[in-house]
Each structure stands twice: as structure tokens, then as C-alpha cells.
Amino acid sequence: MNNFFSKIRLTFQDRLLRKKILFMAAFLVLFRLLAAIPIPGIDVARLHALLSGNQFLGLLDIFSGGGLGNLSIVMLGVGPYITSSIIMQLMTMMSPKLKALYHEEGEAGRLKFAQYSRLFTVPLALLQGFGFLLLLEKQGILGDLTLFGRLVNVVVVTGGSILLMWLGELMTEFGVGNGVSMIIFAGIVARIPTVLSQSIITFDLSQIPLYLGFAVVAIVIVLGVVVVTEAERPIPVTYAKRIRGNKVYGGVSTYLPLRVNQAGVIPIIFALSILLFPQLIFNFLSTVGNPVIHDIASFALGLISNGWFYSVSYFLLVFLFTYFYTAVTFDPDSIATNLQKSGAFIPGVRPGQSTADYISKVLTRITLVGAVFLGLIAVLPLAMHAVTGITSLAIGGTALLIVVSVVLDLIKKVDAQLSMREY
């Protein structure tokens, strides 16, 4: 505990670090102010009824930073930017030029790659904003808008998403930690007072065992997230001895750390994006006058709304995307080539392709643990709702996973800054 408080004291004694933290705090306050500004023409009662009765939209509200809860001008959150970044990274598997740009051209290539992701965010935000607003209008949450009114609302929510993207990148550049993650983190934390006040109002002594069960599950999830996030599989690496003149170089042993959860929370976010589009499309088709299309759309919506079908689909998508995203971001062939060029090798494994195959084999095995863990965390709120009948998504596994991951990353960044200060 003394170490914790001394670290906080050192953090605020460092002028540069203090400035970065205050800069990030100011931008988070600005984000919460934007999230409180609603778009015009909302039926608040119907909106709350829709969000409370739809677990999927409740989860999506978490990723929008709480902006969807009152249809604010930033209701889309950083979702379009995250989706754009994921799609661009997936495109590297299909386009050799994009792969070379991202992996081989250094910092300049990554900056250009990031610019493409920003540009692709705009059409995604327009499409997602139009789909959401159309769905909400069909549900009676938005009044009968004119064509100009619809256009204004789409432009406003798109502009809000682009503004959040810009704020997130400024926070990453001039603050501490990842700005986009901090925006989602702030949206989740902002819901805690509401959840606590609702729990106090509806407090029932007969439900004390249930509350204790929620507390135990939350502690177990936090512990599991910390363990899995920090877990690594070290692969021993030895550098060959080289003689230059009268000096001997190399001969040291180190290790290559492979993370159990290489993909972070990205598979959950991408699975939500994939599940969103069919629901938007079928909701739109259910309002079409053609009886055949209406029946097909109604059947599909009923299937998607089925708890078992939705949970199994969600789990499988998260599981598959964990492997897929890990394959995109981690290239064993590149690692093996770099090791061979630097005169390093894994004991008992031949350099080159054999090393790449060995790393790939180890990565596949440990990713299985991370993929199953992420899938269970993703469906945990749905399972808790099915068992208890209480929709409490704000303290669901996905939200806790994001909060704990962001806090761990922030602590590492602050420690790195303090280490640089000591040097």
C-alpha cells in the first residue's frame, strides 16, 4: 500500500506526467459533456424501454461510451473507427501492398495505414448512423422526420463519431495510454453511479445471496482478466557467439514472450459489429409491405432474439475472431526471419521455417486458452441474465474485461514514464 501511494506521489511530482494526466482528464470531461447532448425529436420513455429490453443494444451502449443511452450526438462512439481499423488490418491478409505498408515500411508506413483507417471511418459512420436512426424511427423513438431532418441527424452523429476519433488520437499522442480505450473506459465508469443508485432503490433483503453472488463473480472475473491478460508463454532464445577482432559478441540467452490473450478485447468488439448488421437489416425488412419478405425477416429476428442461438453465435464468433486477429497481428514467419538475421535461434529447433512452424504451433495452443476465456467472458452477462432474470450489463464480463485491461495498460504506461524519469 505504501508503494502504491508513493507511486501516486511520484506521478504528480513529475511535471510532464502530471500535464499528460490533466490533459487526458480534461478531454474525458469534454467527452462526457458531448455524451449528454441529445439529437432532437427523441421519445425518452420508448428509448429506455427499448434499451432495457434489448441485451444487444445494452452491450452496444457500453461500446459507444454510454452515448447510445440518451441518443447523444456521439451515440456511435468510437465504434466506426474501431471497425474501420479492424477491417483494414484484416485487409492486410488479402492485399500484399497493405501488408507491406503495415509490417515492413516502419513508422511512415503505419502512419499512412492509420490515415486510410481514418478515411474509411467516414462511410462506415454514415452507414451505421443511417441504419441506427432508421431503426429507431421505425420503433417510434424518433418522430416522423422530414428528409432534411434525417439528413441532419445522420450528419450530426457521423460528425460526433469523427470528433471522438480525433479526441481519442489526441489523447493517445499527448496523454497517457490509448485514447480510444480511455473513451470506452470513461463511458463504462460513468454508468456505475446509475447502476448503484438503481441497486439501492430496488434493494431487497431477500436478494442478499444474489448480491453476494454478483460480488464473488465480479472478483473472480477481475482476477481471471488480470491473470489471462498478463500471462505469457516464454520461448527460450539463444544468440550465437560471434568473434569480431579480439572481442566475443552474443552467447547470451533470453526469451520470446507470447501472450495468451494476444488479441485483447478486439474479437468481442468485432463480433458485436458482425451481429449488429443482420439485426439492423432484418429490422428494416420487417417493415416492408411484401408479406414474404416480412415473414422471412420476422423469422430471422425471432431466431436472432433466441437466447441460446444468440449466445452460441456470439461465443463462436469471439472464439474464431480471436484466432483470426492473432494471425493478422502476429506473423511467425517474420519473427523467425528476424531471429535468423540477428544470429539467434531456439534451442533444439532449426532456424528458418522450422522456427516459424514451432512458434506457430505454440501460439495456436496458448491462443486456445485466450479464445475460450474471451468467449466465456462475452456470454457471461447473457448467462447471468438467464439465471437471475436481472439485466445488469454494466457490470457484465465484457465491461469488466475492458475496465481491467485499460487500467493495467495505464499502470504500465505510467510505470514506463516513471522509469524514464529515474534514468
C-alpha positions as CSV (number, residue, x, y, z in Angstrom):
1,M,0.0,0.0,0.0
2,N,2.9,2.4,0.8
3,N,4.4,1.6,-2.6
4,F,1.1,2.5,-4.2
5,F,0.8,5.9,-2.5
6,S,4.5,6.7,-3.2
7,K,4.0,5.9,-6.9
8,I,1.0,8.3,-7.0
9,R,3.1,11.0,-5.3
10,L,5.9,10.5,-7.8
11,T,3.4,10.6,-10.7
12,F,2.1,14.0,-9.7
13,Q,5.6,15.3,-8.8
14,D,6.7,14.7,-12.4
15,R,5.6,17.9,-14.3
16,L,5.4,16.2,-17.7
17,L,3.4,13.2,-16.5
18,R,1.1,15.5,-14.4
19,K,0.5,17.5,-17.5
20,K,-0.4,14.4,-19.6
21,I,-2.8,13.1,-17.0
22,L,-4.6,16.5,-16.6
23,F,-4.8,16.8,-20.4
24,M,-6.5,13.4,-20.6
25,A,-8.8,14.2,-17.8
26,A,-9.9,17.4,-19.5
27,F,-10.7,15.6,-22.7
28,L,-12.6,12.8,-20.9
29,V,-14.8,15.6,-19.2
30,L,-15.4,17.1,-22.7
31,F,-16.4,13.6,-24.0
32,R,-18.9,13.2,-21.1
33,L,-20.4,16.6,-21.9
34,L,-20.8,15.7,-25.5
35,A,-22.5,12.4,-24.5
36,A,-25.1,14.4,-22.6
37,I,-26.3,16.4,-25.7
38,P,-29.1,14.5,-27.4
39,I,-30.2,14.7,-31.0
40,P,-33.6,16.4,-31.5
41,G,-37.0,14.6,-31.5
42,I,-36.5,11.7,-29.0
43,D,-39.2,9.8,-27.1
44,V,-37.2,9.2,-24.0
45,A,-39.6,6.7,-22.4
46,R,-39.6,4.4,-25.5
47,L,-35.8,4.7,-25.8
48,H,-35.3,3.5,-22.3
49,A,-37.8,0.7,-22.8
50,L,-36.0,-0.5,-25.9
51,L,-32.6,-0.4,-24.3
52,S,-33.7,-2.2,-21.2
53,G,-35.5,-4.9,-23.2
54,N,-32.7,-5.5,-25.7
55,Q,-29.5,-7.0,-24.3
56,F,-27.6,-6.5,-27.6
57,L,-28.3,-2.7,-27.7
58,G,-27.4,-2.6,-24.0
59,L,-24.0,-4.1,-24.7
60,L,-23.6,-1.7,-27.7
61,D,-24.3,1.2,-25.4
62,I,-21.2,0.2,-23.4
63,F,-19.0,0.3,-26.5
64,S,-20.5,3.7,-27.5
65,G,-19.3,5.1,-24.2
66,G,-22.8,5.5,-22.9
67,G,-23.8,7.8,-25.8
68,L,-26.5,5.5,-27.1
69,G,-28.4,5.6,-23.8
70,N,-29.7,9.1,-24.5
71,L,-29.2,9.2,-28.3
72,S,-26.5,11.9,-27.9
73,I,-24.6,13.5,-30.8
74,V,-21.8,11.0,-30.1
75,M,-24.2,8.0,-30.0
76,L,-22.0,6.0,-32.4
77,G,-19.0,6.4,-30.1
78,V,-15.7,5.2,-31.5
79,G,-17.3,2.1,-32.9
80,P,-17.0,3.1,-36.6
81,Y,-13.3,3.9,-36.1
82,I,-12.6,0.6,-34.3
83,T,-14.5,-1.3,-37.0
84,S,-12.5,0.5,-39.7
85,S,-9.2,-0.3,-38.0
86,I,-10.1,-4.0,-37.7
87,I,-11.3,-4.2,-41.3
88,M,-8.1,-2.5,-42.5
89,Q,-6.0,-5.0,-40.5
90,L,-7.9,-7.9,-41.9
91,M,-7.3,-6.5,-45.4
92,T,-3.6,-6.9,-44.8
93,M,-4.2,-10.7,-45.2
94,M,-5.7,-10.2,-48.7
95,S,-3.6,-7.3,-50.0
96,P,0.3,-7.7,-50.2
97,K,0.7,-4.0,-50.6
98,L,-1.3,-3.2,-47.3
99,K,0.7,-6.0,-45.5
100,A,4.0,-4.5,-46.7
101,L,2.8,-1.0,-45.7
102,Y,1.8,-2.1,-42.2
103,H,4.6,-4.6,-41.3
104,E,7.6,-3.6,-43.4
105,E,7.7,0.1,-44.1
106,G,8.2,1.2,-40.5
107,E,6.7,4.2,-38.8
108,A,5.9,6.1,-42.0
109,G,4.0,3.1,-43.4
110,R,2.0,2.8,-40.2
111,L,1.1,6.5,-40.3
112,K,-0.2,6.1,-43.8
113,F,-2.1,2.9,-42.8
114,A,-3.7,4.8,-39.9
115,Q,-4.7,7.6,-42.3
116,Y,-6.5,5.0,-44.6
117,S,-8.3,3.8,-41.4
118,R,-9.5,7.3,-40.6
119,L,-10.8,7.9,-44.1
120,F,-12.6,4.6,-44.1
121,T,-14.3,5.6,-40.8
122,V,-16.4,8.2,-42.5
123,P,-18.5,5.9,-44.8
124,L,-18.8,3.4,-42.0
125,A,-20.1,6.1,-39.6
126,L,-22.6,7.3,-42.3
127,L,-23.9,3.8,-42.9
128,Q,-24.1,2.9,-39.2
129,G,-25.7,6.2,-38.3
130,F,-28.3,5.9,-41.0
131,G,-29.1,2.3,-40.0
132,F,-29.5,3.1,-36.3
133,L,-31.6,6.2,-36.9
134,L,-33.9,4.4,-39.3
135,L,-34.3,1.5,-36.9
136,L,-35.1,3.9,-34.0
137,E,-37.6,5.8,-36.2
138,K,-39.4,2.6,-37.1
139,Q,-39.6,1.8,-33.3
140,G,-41.3,5.2,-32.7
141,I,-38.4,6.6,-30.7
142,L,-37.8,9.4,-33.2
143,G,-40.8,11.3,-34.5
144,D,-41.8,11.5,-38.2
145,L,-38.8,13.4,-39.6
146,T,-38.5,15.1,-43.0
147,L,-35.8,14.1,-45.4
148,F,-33.8,17.1,-44.4
149,G,-34.3,16.2,-40.7
150,R,-33.0,12.7,-41.3
151,L,-30.0,14.0,-43.3
152,V,-29.2,16.5,-40.5
153,N,-29.3,13.7,-37.8
154,V,-27.1,11.4,-39.9
155,V,-24.5,14.2,-40.4
156,V,-24.6,15.1,-36.7
157,V,-24.0,11.6,-35.4
158,T,-21.3,11.0,-38.1
159,G,-19.6,14.2,-37.1
160,G,-19.8,13.2,-33.4
161,S,-18.1,9.9,-34.2
162,I,-15.3,11.6,-36.2
163,L,-14.9,14.1,-33.4
164,L,-14.4,11.3,-30.8
165,M,-11.9,9.6,-33.1
166,W,-9.9,12.9,-33.2
167,L,-10.1,13.3,-29.5
168,G,-9.0,9.7,-28.9
169,E,-6.0,10.2,-31.1
170,L,-5.1,13.5,-29.4
171,M,-5.3,11.7,-26.0
172,T,-3.0,8.9,-27.3
173,E,-0.5,11.4,-28.6
174,F,-0.4,13.9,-25.7
175,G,-1.8,11.9,-22.8
176,V,-1.1,8.5,-21.1
177,G,-2.4,5.3,-22.6
178,N,-4.6,4.6,-25.6
179,G,-7.2,7.4,-26.1
180,V,-9.9,5.3,-27.8
181,S,-9.7,2.7,-24.9
182,M,-10.0,5.5,-22.4
183,I,-13.1,6.8,-24.0
184,I,-14.8,3.4,-23.8
185,F,-13.5,3.1,-20.2
186,A,-15.0,6.5,-19.3
187,G,-18.4,5.5,-20.7
188,I,-18.4,2.3,-18.6
189,V,-17.3,4.0,-15.4
190,A,-19.9,6.8,-15.9
191,R,-22.7,4.2,-15.7
192,I,-21.6,3.0,-12.2
193,P,-23.4,5.7,-10.2
194,T,-26.6,5.0,-12.1
195,V,-26.3,1.2,-11.5
196,L,-25.5,1.7,-7.8
197,S,-28.5,4.1,-7.3
198,Q,-30.8,1.7,-9.0
199,S,-29.5,-1.1,-6.8
200,I,-30.0,0.9,-3.7
201,I,-33.6,1.9,-4.7
202,T,-34.6,-1.7,-5.5
203,F,-32.6,-3.2,-2.6
204,D,-34.3,-6.3,-1.1
205,L,-33.1,-8.2,1.9
206,S,-34.2,-11.5,0.4
207,Q,-31.8,-10.8,-2.5
208,I,-28.7,-10.5,-0.4
209,P,-27.4,-14.0,-1.5
210,L,-27.8,-12.9,-5.1
211,Y,-25.9,-9.6,-4.5
212,L,-23.1,-11.6,-2.8
213,G,-23.0,-13.9,-5.8
214,F,-22.6,-10.9,-8.1
215,A,-19.8,-9.6,-6.0
216,V,-18.0,-13.0,-6.0
217,V,-18.4,-13.4,-9.8
218,A,-17.1,-9.8,-10.3
219,I,-14.0,-10.6,-8.1
220,V,-13.4,-13.9,-10.0
221,I,-13.7,-12.1,-13.4
222,V,-11.2,-9.4,-12.4
223,L,-8.8,-12.0,-11.1
224,G,-9.2,-14.0,-14.3
225,V,-8.8,-11.0,-16.5
226,V,-5.6,-10.0,-14.8
227,V,-4.1,-13.5,-14.9
228,V,-5.0,-14.1,-18.6
229,T,-4.0,-10.6,-19.7
230,E,-0.6,-10.8,-18.0
231,A,0.0,-14.5,-18.8
232,E,2.9,-15.2,-21.2
233,R,4.5,-18.3,-22.7
234,P,8.2,-17.7,-22.8
235,I,10.1,-19.3,-25.7
236,P,13.9,-19.5,-24.9
237,V,16.1,-17.8,-27.5
238,T,19.9,-18.0,-27.6
239,Y,22.2,-15.7,-29.6
240,A,25.2,-17.4,-31.3
241,K,28.7,-16.3,-30.3
242,R,30.4,-14.1,-32.9
243,I,34.1,-13.0,-32.8
244,R,35.0,-9.6,-34.2
245,G,38.6,-8.8,-33.7
246,N,39.5,-9.6,-30.1
247,K,36.0,-9.4,-28.8
248,V,33.3,-12.0,-28.5
249,Y,29.7,-10.9,-29.1
250,G,26.5,-12.9,-28.4
251,G,26.2,-16.1,-26.5
252,V,23.5,-14.7,-24.2
253,S,20.1,-16.4,-23.6
254,T,16.8,-14.6,-23.4
255,Y,13.2,-15.5,-24.2
256,L,10.5,-14.5,-26.7
257,P,7.2,-13.8,-24.7
258,L,4.0,-15.0,-26.4
259,R,0.9,-13.5,-24.8
260,V,-2.0,-15.9,-24.0
261,N,-4.5,-13.2,-25.0
262,Q,-2.8,-11.7,-28.0
263,A,-6.0,-10.1,-29.4
264,G,-7.2,-8.2,-26.3
265,V,-10.9,-7.2,-26.5
266,I,-10.8,-6.7,-30.3
267,P,-12.6,-10.1,-31.0
268,I,-15.5,-9.1,-28.8
269,I,-15.9,-5.7,-30.4
270,F,-15.7,-7.2,-33.9
271,A,-18.2,-10.0,-33.0
272,L,-20.6,-7.3,-31.9
273,S,-20.2,-5.4,-35.2
274,I,-20.9,-8.6,-37.1
275,L,-24.0,-9.4,-35.1
276,L,-25.3,-5.9,-35.4
277,F,-25.7,-5.7,-39.2
278,P,-28.1,-8.7,-39.6
279,Q,-30.3,-7.3,-36.8
280,L,-30.4,-3.8,-38.5
281,I,-31.1,-5.3,-41.9
282,F,-33.9,-7.7,-40.7
283,N,-35.5,-4.9,-38.6
284,F,-35.6,-2.8,-41.7
285,L,-37.0,-5.6,-43.9
286,S,-39.7,-6.4,-41.3
287,T,-41.3,-3.1,-42.1
288,V,-41.5,-3.8,-45.8
289,G,-45.0,-4.3,-47.2
290,N,-44.2,-7.5,-49.1
291,P,-45.6,-10.4,-46.9
292,V,-42.9,-12.9,-48.0
293,I,-40.1,-10.6,-47.0
294,H,-41.9,-9.6,-43.8
295,D,-42.3,-13.3,-42.8
296,I,-38.6,-14.1,-43.6
297,A,-37.4,-11.0,-41.7
298,S,-39.7,-11.8,-38.7
299,F,-38.4,-15.4,-38.6
300,A,-34.8,-14.3,-38.7
301,L,-35.4,-11.7,-35.9
302,G,-37.0,-14.4,-33.8
303,L,-34.0,-16.7,-34.4
304,I,-31.5,-13.9,-33.5
305,S,-33.5,-13.0,-30.4
306,N,-33.5,-16.6,-29.2
307,G,-31.1,-16.6,-26.2
308,W,-29.4,-20.0,-27.0
309,F,-28.9,-19.2,-30.7
310,Y,-27.6,-15.7,-29.9
311,S,-25.2,-16.9,-27.1
312,V,-23.8,-19.8,-29.2
313,S,-23.3,-17.5,-32.2
314,Y,-21.7,-14.8,-30.0
315,F,-19.3,-17.3,-28.4
316,L,-18.3,-18.9,-31.7
317,L,-17.7,-15.5,-33.4
318,V,-15.5,-14.3,-30.5
319,F,-13.6,-17.7,-30.5
320,L,-13.0,-17.6,-34.3
321,F,-12.0,-13.9,-34.4
322,T,-9.5,-14.4,-31.5
323,Y,-7.6,-16.8,-33.8
324,F,-8.2,-14.7,-36.9
325,Y,-7.0,-11.4,-35.3
326,T,-4.0,-13.1,-33.7
327,A,-3.0,-14.5,-37.1
328,V,-3.3,-10.9,-38.6
329,T,-1.3,-9.1,-35.9
330,F,1.4,-11.8,-35.2
331,D,3.5,-13.2,-38.0
332,P,5.6,-16.2,-37.0
333,D,7.5,-16.1,-40.4
334,S,8.6,-12.6,-39.8
335,I,9.7,-13.4,-36.2
336,A,11.7,-16.4,-37.4
337,T,13.3,-14.3,-40.2
338,N,14.3,-11.6,-37.7
339,L,15.8,-14.1,-35.3
340,Q,17.8,-15.8,-38.1
341,K,19.1,-12.4,-39.3
342,S,20.3,-11.5,-35.8
343,G,22.0,-14.8,-35.3
344,A,19.5,-16.1,-32.7
345,F,17.9,-19.5,-32.5
346,I,15.5,-21.5,-30.4
347,P,17.4,-24.4,-28.7
348,G,16.5,-27.7,-30.4
349,V,14.8,-26.1,-33.3
350,R,16.4,-25.4,-36.7
351,P,16.4,-21.7,-37.9
352,G,14.1,-20.6,-40.7
353,Q,10.9,-22.4,-41.5
354,S,11.2,-24.9,-38.6
355,T,11.4,-22.0,-36.2
356,A,8.3,-20.4,-37.7
357,D,6.4,-23.7,-37.5
358,Y,7.4,-24.1,-33.9
359,I,6.3,-20.6,-32.9
360,S,3.0,-21.0,-34.8
361,K,2.3,-24.4,-33.0
362,V,2.9,-22.8,-29.6
363,L,0.9,-19.8,-30.4
364,T,-2.1,-21.9,-31.6
365,R,-2.1,-23.9,-28.3
366,I,-2.0,-20.9,-26.0
367,T,-4.5,-18.9,-28.1
368,L,-7.0,-21.7,-27.4
369,V,-7.0,-20.7,-23.8
370,G,-7.4,-17.0,-24.6
371,A,-10.1,-17.6,-27.1
372,V,-12.2,-19.8,-24.7
373,F,-11.7,-17.2,-21.9
374,L,-12.8,-14.3,-24.2
375,G,-15.8,-16.3,-25.4
376,L,-16.9,-17.1,-21.8
377,I,-16.5,-13.5,-20.7
378,A,-18.6,-12.3,-23.7
379,V,-21.6,-14.6,-23.0
380,L,-21.3,-14.3,-19.2
381,P,-23.8,-11.3,-19.0
382,L,-26.3,-13.3,-21.0
383,A,-25.9,-16.4,-18.8
384,M,-26.3,-14.3,-15.7
385,H,-29.5,-12.7,-17.1
386,A,-30.9,-16.2,-17.9
387,V,-30.1,-17.5,-14.4
388,T,-31.1,-14.5,-12.3
389,G,-33.5,-12.6,-14.6
390,I,-31.7,-9.4,-13.9
391,T,-30.3,-7.3,-16.8
392,S,-27.2,-5.9,-15.3
393,L,-24.9,-5.4,-18.3
394,A,-23.0,-2.5,-16.9
395,I,-21.2,-4.9,-14.6
396,G,-21.1,-7.7,-17.2
397,G,-18.0,-9.6,-18.1
398,T,-17.3,-7.6,-21.2
399,A,-17.3,-4.3,-19.3
400,L,-15.1,-5.6,-16.6
401,L,-12.7,-7.0,-19.1
402,I,-12.4,-3.6,-20.8
403,V,-12.0,-1.7,-17.5
404,V,-9.4,-4.1,-16.1
405,S,-7.4,-4.2,-19.4
406,V,-7.4,-0.4,-19.7
407,V,-6.3,0.0,-16.0
408,L,-3.5,-2.5,-16.5
409,D,-2.3,-0.8,-19.6
410,L,-2.5,2.6,-17.9
411,I,-0.4,1.4,-15.0
412,K,2.2,0.0,-17.3
413,K,2.4,3.3,-19.2
414,V,2.8,5.3,-16.0
415,D,5.5,2.9,-14.7
416,A,7.4,3.4,-18.0
417,Q,7.2,7.2,-17.7
418,L,8.4,7.0,-14.1
419,S,11.3,4.7,-15.1
420,M,12.3,7.2,-17.8
421,R,12.2,9.9,-15.2
422,E,14.6,8.0,-12.9
423,Y,17.1,7.5,-15.8
